[in-house]
Amino acid sequence: MVPVYTPITESEAAVISAMLEAYEVPFFIRGGSFSKLYPGMQIKDYNTQTFMVPAEHYDFSRELLSEFINPSKEELAVLPKWSLLRTLRILFEAICYGWVIPGRRWDKNDK
């Protein structure tokens, strides 16, 4: 199995899996269930999803997913741009809610 594409959103993953099933391309979603357990900021090989296909179906699946792999200039124009407000919101959520940082939560009584 070789990696073909890593979707950005859950809806994109649903569309891609439906498309591959419709064309009877065997596939496996690496990290498919684990990414639902730890939502939030996506960290490569931790909570991202990657579509894996057999090597003999690689070229055909790349052709099927060409719209996702190589988006047009119009589609790229609507992607969110960097902004100070968005960055501050992410920092606020990380500091106050701790949703960005996976792992052990410290207890005040733990010394």
MODELLER restraints for C-alpha pairs under 7 A, 6 or more apart:
rsr = mdl.restraints
at = mdl.atoms
rsr.add(forms.Gaussian(group=physical.xy_distance, feature=features.Distance(at['CA:1:A'], at['CA:52:A']), mean=5.55, stdev=0.5))
rsr.add(forms.Gaussian(group=physical.xy_distance, feature=features.Distance(at['CA:1:A'], at['CA:53:A']), mean=5.01, stdev=0.5))
rsr.add(forms.Gaussian(group=physical.xy_distance, feature=features.Distance(at['CA:1:A'], at['CA:54:A']), mean=4.32, stdev=0.5))
rsr.add(forms.Gaussian(group=physical.xy_distance, feature=features.Distance(at['CA:1:A'], at['CA:55:A']), mean=5.90, stdev=0.5))
rsr.add(forms.Gaussian(group=physical.xy_distance, feature=features.Distance(at['CA:2:A'], at['CA:52:A']), mean=5.16, stdev=0.5))
rsr.add(forms.Gaussian(group=physical.xy_distance, feature=features.Distance(at['CA:2:A'], at['CA:53:A']), mean=5.50, stdev=0.5))
rsr.add(forms.Gaussian(group=physical.xy_distance, feature=features.Distance(at['CA:2:A'], at['CA:54:A']), mean=6.12, stdev=0.5))
rsr.add(forms.Gaussian(group=physical.xy_distance, feature=features.Distance(at['CA:2:A'], at['CA:55:A']), mean=5.98, stdev=0.5))
rsr.add(forms.Gaussian(group=physical.xy_distance, feature=features.Distance(at['CA:3:A'], at['CA:50:A']), mean=6.46, stdev=0.5))
rsr.add(forms.Gaussian(group=physical.xy_distance, feature=features.Distance(at['CA:3:A'], at['CA:51:A']), mean=5.76, stdev=0.5))
rsr.add(forms.Gaussian(group=physical.xy_distance, feature=features.Distance(at['CA:3:A'], at['CA:52:A']), mean=4.38, stdev=0.5))
rsr.add(forms.Gaussian(group=physical.xy_distance, feature=features.Distance(at['CA:3:A'], at['CA:53:A']), mean=6.55, stdev=0.5))
rsr.add(forms.Gaussian(group=physical.xy_distance, feature=features.Distance(at['CA:4:A'], at['CA:51:A']), mean=5.61, stdev=0.5))
rsr.add(forms.Gaussian(group=physical.xy_distance, feature=features.Distance(at['CA:4:A'], at['CA:52:A']), mean=5.78, stdev=0.5))
rsr.add(forms.Gaussian(group=physical.xy_distance, feature=features.Distance(at['CA:4:A'], at['CA:53:A']), mean=6.81, stdev=0.5))
rsr.add(forms.Gaussian(group=physical.xy_distance, feature=features.Distance(at['CA:4:A'], at['CA:62:A']), mean=6.66, stdev=0.5))
rsr.add(forms.Gaussian(group=physical.xy_distance, feature=features.Distance(at['CA:5:A'], at['CA:50:A']), mean=5.84, stdev=0.5))
rsr.add(forms.Gaussian(group=physical.xy_distance, feature=features.Distance(at['CA:5:A'], at['CA:51:A']), mean=5.43, stdev=0.5))
rsr.add(forms.Gaussian(group=physical.xy_distance, feature=features.Distance(at['CA:6:A'], at['CA:49:A']), mean=5.79, stdev=0.5))
rsr.add(forms.Gaussian(group=physical.xy_distance, feature=features.Distance(at['CA:6:A'], at['CA:50:A']), mean=4.42, stdev=0.5))
rsr.add(forms.Gaussian(group=physical.xy_distance, feature=features.Distance(at['CA:6:A'], at['CA:51:A']), mean=6.25, stdev=0.5))
rsr.add(forms.Gaussian(group=physical.xy_distance, feature=features.Distance(at['CA:7:A'], at['CA:13:A']), mean=5.58, stdev=0.5))
rsr.add(forms.Gaussian(group=physical.xy_distance, feature=features.Distance(at['CA:7:A'], at['CA:49:A']), mean=6.57, stdev=0.5))
rsr.add(forms.Gaussian(group=physical.xy_distance, feature=features.Distance(at['CA:7:A'], at['CA:50:A']), mean=6.94, stdev=0.5))
rsr.add(forms.Gaussian(group=physical.xy_distance, feature=features.Distance(at['CA:25:A'], at['CA:57:A']), mean=6.87, stdev=0.5))
rsr.add(forms.Gaussian(group=physical.xy_distance, feature=features.Distance(at['CA:26:A'], at['CA:53:A']), mean=6.19, stdev=0.5))
rsr.add(forms.Gaussian(group=physical.xy_distance, feature=features.Distance(at['CA:27:A'], at['CA:51:A']), mean=6.64, stdev=0.5))
rsr.add(forms.Gaussian(group=physical.xy_distance, feature=features.Distance(at['CA:27:A'], at['CA:52:A']), mean=5.50, stdev=0.5))
rsr.add(forms.Gaussian(group=physical.xy_distance, feature=features.Distance(at['CA:27:A'], at['CA:53:A']), mean=4.58, stdev=0.5))
rsr.add(forms.Gaussian(group=physical.xy_distance, feature=features.Distance(at['CA:28:A'], at['CA:51:A']), mean=5.89, stdev=0.5))
rsr.add(forms.Gaussian(group=physical.xy_distance, feature=features.Distance(at['CA:28:A'], at['CA:52:A']), mean=5.09, stdev=0.5))
rsr.add(forms.Gaussian(group=physical.xy_distance, feature=features.Distance(at['CA:28:A'], at['CA:53:A']), mean=6.52, stdev=0.5))
rsr.add(forms.Gaussian(group=physical.xy_distance, feature=features.Distance(at['CA:29:A'], at['CA:49:A']), mean=6.20, stdev=0.5))
rsr.add(forms.Gaussian(group=physical.xy_distance, feature=features.Distance(at['CA:29:A'], at['CA:50:A']), mean=5.49, stdev=0.5))
rsr.add(forms.Gaussian(group=physical.xy_distance, feature=features.Distance(at['CA:29:A'], at['CA:51:A']), mean=4.64, stdev=0.5))
rsr.add(forms.Gaussian(group=physical.xy_distance, feature=features.Distance(at['CA:29:A'], at['CA:52:A']), mean=6.05, stdev=0.5))
rsr.add(forms.Gaussian(group=physical.xy_distance, feature=features.Distance(at['CA:30:A'], at['CA:49:A']), mean=5.62, stdev=0.5))
rsr.add(forms.Gaussian(group=physical.xy_distance, feature=features.Distance(at['CA:30:A'], at['CA:50:A']), mean=5.09, stdev=0.5))
rsr.add(forms.Gaussian(group=physical.xy_distance, feature=features.Distance(at['CA:30:A'], at['CA:51:A']), mean=6.33, stdev=0.5))
rsr.add(forms.Gaussian(group=physical.xy_distance, feature=features.Distance(at['CA:30:A'], at['CA:52:A']), mean=6.87, stdev=0.5))
rsr.add(forms.Gaussian(group=physical.xy_distance, feature=features.Distance(at['CA:31:A'], at['CA:47:A']), mean=6.37, stdev=0.5))
rsr.add(forms.Gaussian(group=physical.xy_distance, feature=features.Distance(at['CA:31:A'], at['CA:48:A']), mean=6.09, stdev=0.5))
rsr.add(forms.Gaussian(group=physical.xy_distance, feature=features.Distance(at['CA:31:A'], at['CA:49:A']), mean=4.85, stdev=0.5))
rsr.add(forms.Gaussian(group=physical.xy_distance, feature=features.Distance(at['CA:31:A'], at['CA:50:A']), mean=6.76, stdev=0.5))
rsr.add(forms.Gaussian(group=physical.xy_distance, feature=features.Distance(at['CA:32:A'], at['CA:49:A']), mean=5.24, stdev=0.5))
rsr.add(forms.Gaussian(group=physical.xy_distance, feature=features.Distance(at['CA:34:A'], at['CA:47:A']), mean=6.12, stdev=0.5))
rsr.add(forms.Gaussian(group=physical.xy_distance, feature=features.Distance(at['CA:35:A'], at['CA:47:A']), mean=4.25, stdev=0.5))
rsr.add(forms.Gaussian(group=physical.xy_distance, feature=features.Distance(at['CA:35:A'], at['CA:48:A']), mean=5.73, stdev=0.5))
rsr.add(forms.Gaussian(group=physical.xy_distance, feature=features.Distance(at['CA:35:A'], at['CA:49:A']), mean=6.64, stdev=0.5))
rsr.add(forms.Gaussian(group=physical.xy_distance, feature=features.Distance(at['CA:38:A'], at['CA:47:A']), mean=6.35, stdev=0.5))
rsr.add(forms.Gaussian(group=physical.xy_distance, feature=features.Distance(at['CA:40:A'], at['CA:99:A']), mean=6.83, stdev=0.5))
rsr.add(forms.Gaussian(group=physical.xy_distance, feature=features.Distance(at['CA:40:A'], at['CA:100:A']), mean=6.44, stdev=0.5))
rsr.add(forms.Gaussian(group=physical.xy_distance, feature=features.Distance(at['CA:41:A'], at['CA:100:A']), mean=5.93, stdev=0.5))
rsr.add(forms.Gaussian(group=physical.xy_distance, feature=features.Distance(at['CA:42:A'], at['CA:48:A']), mean=5.76, stdev=0.5))
rsr.add(forms.Gaussian(group=physical.xy_distance, feature=features.Distance(at['CA:93:A'], at['CA:99:A']), mean=6.96, stdev=0.5))
rsr.add(forms.Gaussian(group=physical.xy_distance, feature=features.Distance(at['CA:94:A'], at['CA:100:A']), mean=5.31, stdev=0.5))
